[in-house]
Amino acid sequence: MIVFFASELPAEEPYKRLESKLDWSVFKAEDPTECWSASKPKDSKVTRDGQTASVDRGDILFFVKFRPGSTGAEVSFSGGYSFTPGSIVTMDVEGKRFELIPLDDWAWPKSEKQDAEIIAAMESATSFVLVSHSAKGIQVQDTFSLRGFSSSINEAKRRCQ
């Protein structure tokens, strides 16, 4: 899986923010052509051993990406810090639970089927929560709004057909 995100792209930014749909934004990149919808968390709770803690984090974003000719979308999460090796990032979409597999500071669903299941759950919800653990013993709970989600992924998909 090849993944390009804002923090990994060169300074000349070969991608464009096309529009905002409430709490989600739509982007497009060329060469290769990719379109995605992304959002930042509305709230983050950071704890260590049950006590409020702090952690330096980079970009914290949840993505749904499309490519021309692809039949499905790819879900990914940038936590902004290195996850604990061997850990699982849990995702709760209003009672529907999923597990994302982390690698360094990114996490993805286990399969294309799970990508589709996550997106379907998100389309009928108003928010979701991701819980992850840093390599330094920190637990982070990021809460994302889904206001504008369906329209933003529909627009990203349309732009990459």
N, C-alpha and C positions, 0 to 999 in steps of 0.2 A: 504494500500500500504506500503510495507516494503522497505525502501531505505537505502542503505549503501554507504557512500562516503568516500573519503580519510580522511577528517577531523573527521569522526566518527569512523574510524577503529582503533583497538588497535595498539600499537607501533610496534609489530612484522610484520605489514603489510601483512595480509593474501591474498593479491592480487598482481598481477604482471602486469607491463606495458609490453605489448607484442610488440608493434611497434608504430611508428609515421607515419602519413599520412599527410604531410605538416603541417597544423595548428591544426590538430586533432590527438589524441592518442587513442590507443585501450588498454583496461585493462581486466583482468579476475580475479575473486575471486572464491574460493571453499568454500563449506559448509556454506551457500548454493551457488551453482554455479550461477554466474552472469557474464555477459560480458557487457562492456559499452565502448562507445566512448565519449571523453570529450575534451573540449577546453576552453581556457581562453580568455577574451576579448582582442582585439587589441588596444582598446582605451576606456577610461572611462572619462566622464565629470560629475563633481560634482558641483551642485549649491544649493544655499539657497536664496530664494527671488530674483532669477534672477542673483545673483552675484556668481562668482566662490568661492567655499568653499572646505574644506577638510573633510575627514571622515576616521576614522580607519576602515579597512575592513579585514575580514579573507579571506578564499579561495573564489574566484569568478570563478565559473565554470558552463558550460552548459553541460548537460549529455543526452545521449540517451542510455537506458539500455535494455538488452535482458536477458531472462531466458530460460533454456531448456524447451521445450514443450509449450512455450507461442507463441501465434500467432502474437502478436504485440510487439511494443517497447514502453517504457515509457520515456517521456521527463521530465526533471526537471532542475531547475536553483538554484544555490547556490549564493546568492547575497553578502555574506560576512558581512552582518549586519542584524539587525532585521528590518523587513518591518513594515510600519505603519499598525496597526491592522485594518482590514476591507478594506484595499486598494486593488488595482488591479495592477499587473505587466503587462504592455503592451509590446507586441512583434510585431515588424514590420519587415516582411521578404519581402523587396523590394515592398512595397505597399500592401501586404497581412497582415492584422492585426489580432492578437489573444490576448486573455486575459488569464493570468496565475493567479491562486489563491495562495496567499502567506500564509505561516504559519511560524512564527518566522523568520528564515533567508533562508527559502526554498520556491520555488513556483513551481506549477504544472498546467498542463492544466485541464480543467473542466471534461474531459471524455477521454476514449480510442479513440473515434472517432476524437477528437481534436488532440490527440497525432499523429494520422496518417495524419491528415490534415497539421499539422505543419511540420512533416518530409517531406511530399510531396512538400511543398512550399520551404523548405530548399534545397532539392535536385536540384531544378532548379534555385537557386539564387547564388549570390556571397558573400552576407553578410546579417546580420540582426542586429537589434537594440532592446535592452530591456530597458524600462524606469520604474524605481521603486522609491519608496519613503520610507525614513527611519522614524522610530518612533521619530527622533529628528528634523524632518522638512527638511531633505536634499532630493533633487532629484538627482538621478543617471541615467546616460545614458551610457550603456555599448554596444559597437559595437564589434561584433564577425565576423571573417572571416569564410567563408565556403569552403576554399581551402582544399581539402582532405576529406571533409565531407562524400560524398557518398561512397568512398572506405573504409573509417574507419567504418561506420555503417555496411556495407556489411561484413567486416572482423569480427566485434564484433558479428554479428548475426551468421555467419558461425561457430565461435568458441563456440557458445552456443547451437548448434543444437543437 
